[in-house]
Amino acid sequence: MSVDRTASNASPRRLTNAVIRLHAIYFLIPWEHVSYFPGQFVGPYKVYVLLFVLLCAAWAVEVIRFGARKPTPGFAVATLWFWLIFWAGIVQGYVWDDPIKTSVPFYWFLADAVPYADGMLVWYLIHNNRWGKEEFERVLGSVFWIALAMGVESILFYYLRIPNPYSLNHEGQFFLSMFARHHIVASRLGLILVGAAFYFYWRRGGWFYLFASLTGILLVFSTWRRVPIFALFLGAFLLILFFMKFRRRPGAKKKMKSFFVSFLTALVFLACIGVSVMVGTRVRGEFLEASNLSMSVKERLFQYARAVDVFFERPFLGGGPRQGFFYGYSKDTPARMSAYFYGDITRYESGIRGWSTSDLFQENPRKSVPVSLHSLPMNFIVDLGLLGLVLLMAMLTTGVKYSFRIMRLPIHEDSLRLMMPFAVIFSTIAALFVAVSTTAHFYPYWLYAVLFRFLRYLYNEVIQRRLWIF
């Protein structure tokens, strides 16, 4: 029996919706083994697999109860493409006796595919369950409260200096969450907290959400990661651009004052870039000299060049889910792009941390200690090859397309209130995307699915309301 969405804003498929909201507990599971958590039994990746199994079971129950909608053509092609290259890559690895493919049990490959498969399923279920604003806000709220708890924790143990051996690094220089103990994850959650708080402020009002956004800002700064600090300034800059565009009254002439304020905002943003680098490096005690800072940049660019090498070597199959970065460390991956910039890297002995010849060129990269290429977008490409590149470009063009169309809309009396929820989510996605460009441990593709679908929903909401107003 069909349900009238005009009579109720809530989706009748409550089971899968609840499991998607439950995904937020992923951020409470520490990456490192700590005494207050049984890390040897339960880790973030094992919890991820469990959540995916629960989501599949909930989906199966609802398919029996309600049936299923057909996926969109683009989504169907991407899903078929993903599973095709997944199985073809495994078969090719065993046929060619690939040391990377044959060095682990088969079930590892299935587990490594979970983040991608889970993200695709969440994307489909949002379409299948006909999500409205209520469903999106519930998921955003789940992540908001968990991130807020970490923000409060950072205020108590980092800023107020309450003694706690678990929340600070060994020198007490920056904040490590007791929950998602890896500080890289905590800083990214700070960005999400700021964005979610501003979104709920524009929707519901109230000083509480403004204080929550301040907590998110403090959470970002307490981890002292340079890229998240820069991403925070980037998101604020984009939000100000939207605000300056739609705060004007209808029929008002463009004045020099508006241009001056926009120009001043751009200058402040550029200054903040320098501040985010200098402050972060000083507090963390790393790369204090310009020569060392340039070496860190060189190290990161070298990793990106190796990712391009993997893409050139395996463009159609990729390395496989969470396997591609191993090929970046493999001696069997030709150094096409990296050799162009760095010369003969088989003799490269510059001392780049973790990228010496003993680590980079070996028979079995799994015996070393790398965890990723330290860039979520680049890992996306080396894992899925051409499909990863296509999906990455689709995400980028989608965000740019919607924001460009919104910015071109004419102004009316209700423009600011109507546009700002979209602007906040867009700025949050942009900031988070930049922040994970140097991140190893951040695989919540389900969250990206929710945010991008929410962005499209907010865009359609703006268009429909404007048509109603006019």
HELIX and SHEET records of a PDB file:
HELIX    1   1 ARG A   14  LEU A   22  1                                   9    
HELIX    2   2 HIS A   23  LEU A   28  5                                   6    
HELIX    3   3 PRO A   44  PHE A   66  1                                  23    
HELIX    4   4 PRO A   73  VAL A   95  1                                  23    
HELIX    5   5 PHE A  106  ASP A  112  1                                   7    
HELIX    6   6 VAL A  114  ASN A  128  1                                  15    
HELIX    7   7 LYS A  133  SER A  154  1                                  22    
HELIX    8   8 ILE A  155  TYR A  159  3                                   5    
HELIX    9   9 HIS A  183  ARG A  204  1                                  22    
HELIX   10  10 TRP A  207  THR A  223  1                                  17    
HELIX   11  11 ARG A  226  PHE A  246  1                                  21    
HELIX   12  12 MET A  256  ARG A  284  1                                  29    
HELIX   13  13 ALA A  290  GLU A  313  1                                  24    
HELIX   14  14 GLY A  324  GLY A  328  1                                   5    
HELIX   15  15 MET A  337  TYR A  342  1                                   6    
HELIX   16  16 ILE A  345  ARG A  347  5                                   3    
HELIX   17  17 THR A  357  LEU A  360  1                                   4    
HELIX   18  18 PRO A  365  LYS A  367  5                                   3    
HELIX   19  19 LEU A  376  LEU A  384  1                                   9    
HELIX   20  20 LEU A  386  MET A  407  1                                  22    
HELIX   21  21 SER A  415  ALA A  435  1                                  21    
HELIX   22  22 VAL A  436  THR A  438  5                                   3    
HELIX   23  23 TYR A  445  ILE A  469  1                                  25    
END                                                                             
